[in-house]
């Protein structure tokens, strides 16, 4: 028997819509990251982008468990010495709710050029509408 090697031009990419309303952030991000990587397909190989496109709607209605609503902070560095930003979860949810899911999923993807290519297949929207109806996405229940 010979080992099957997946070639990038042979991969069929599908489109999925995921509703994030009342979903736990970490569990949702883990499932979406696995779909973006292609780990749910039998042709998965770590060096080939075999994943599918994912559209997440209602990102503003995602929830956290426990007391993380008050404790979770998003840390970033401005580039200047001693200048760092700590944005609380609640203010991030008010201003940019789609970034919460984007950051969670991006952290679960590989940190290399292939991971950046997989991340570009993620589309997150704060409300229930998206503008990818031409791709005829399938609804995915997580």
Secondary structure as the mmCIF struct_conf table of DSSP 4:
data_model
#
loop_
_struct_conf.conf_type_id
_struct_conf.id
_struct_conf.beg_label_comp_id
_struct_conf.beg_label_asym_id
_struct_conf.beg_label_seq_id
_struct_conf.end_label_comp_id
_struct_conf.end_label_asym_id
_struct_conf.end_label_seq_id
HELX_RH_3T_P HELX_RH_3T_P1 UNK A 8 UNK A 10
HELX_LH_PP_P HELX_LH_PP_P1 UNK A 11 UNK A 13
STRN STRN1 UNK A 15 UNK A 19
TURN_TY1_P TURN_TY1_P1 UNK A 21 UNK A 22
STRN STRN2 UNK A 24 UNK A 24
HELX_RH_AL_P HELX_RH_AL_P1 UNK A 25 UNK A 37
TURN_TY1_P TURN_TY1_P2 UNK A 38 UNK A 40
BEND BEND1 UNK A 41 UNK A 41
TURN_TY1_P TURN_TY1_P3 UNK A 42 UNK A 43
TURN_TY1_P TURN_TY1_P4 UNK A 46 UNK A 47
BEND BEND2 UNK A 48 UNK A 48
STRN STRN3 UNK A 53 UNK A 57
HELX_RH_3T_P HELX_RH_3T_P2 UNK A 59 UNK A 61
STRN STRN4 UNK A 63 UNK A 63
TURN_TY1_P TURN_TY1_P5 UNK A 66 UNK A 67
HELX_RH_AL_P HELX_RH_AL_P2 UNK A 68 UNK A 71
STRN STRN5 UNK A 73 UNK A 77
BEND BEND3 UNK A 79 UNK A 80
TURN_TY1_P TURN_TY1_P6 UNK A 81 UNK A 82
STRN STRN6 UNK A 84 UNK A 88
HELX_RH_AL_P HELX_RH_AL_P3 UNK A 89 UNK A 95
HELX_RH_AL_P HELX_RH_AL_P4 UNK A 97 UNK A 107
TURN_TY1_P TURN_TY1_P7 UNK A 108 UNK A 108
BEND BEND4 UNK A 109 UNK A 109
BEND BEND5 UNK A 111 UNK A 112
HELX_RH_AL_P HELX_RH_AL_P5 UNK A 113 UNK A 119
TURN_TY1_P TURN_TY1_P8 UNK A 120 UNK A 121
STRN STRN7 UNK A 122 UNK A 124
BEND BEND6 UNK A 126 UNK A 128
BEND BEND7 UNK A 131 UNK A 131
HELX_RH_3T_P HELX_RH_3T_P3 UNK A 133 UNK A 135
HELX_LH_PP_P HELX_LH_PP_P2 UNK A 137 UNK A 137
STRN STRN8 UNK A 138 UNK A 139
#
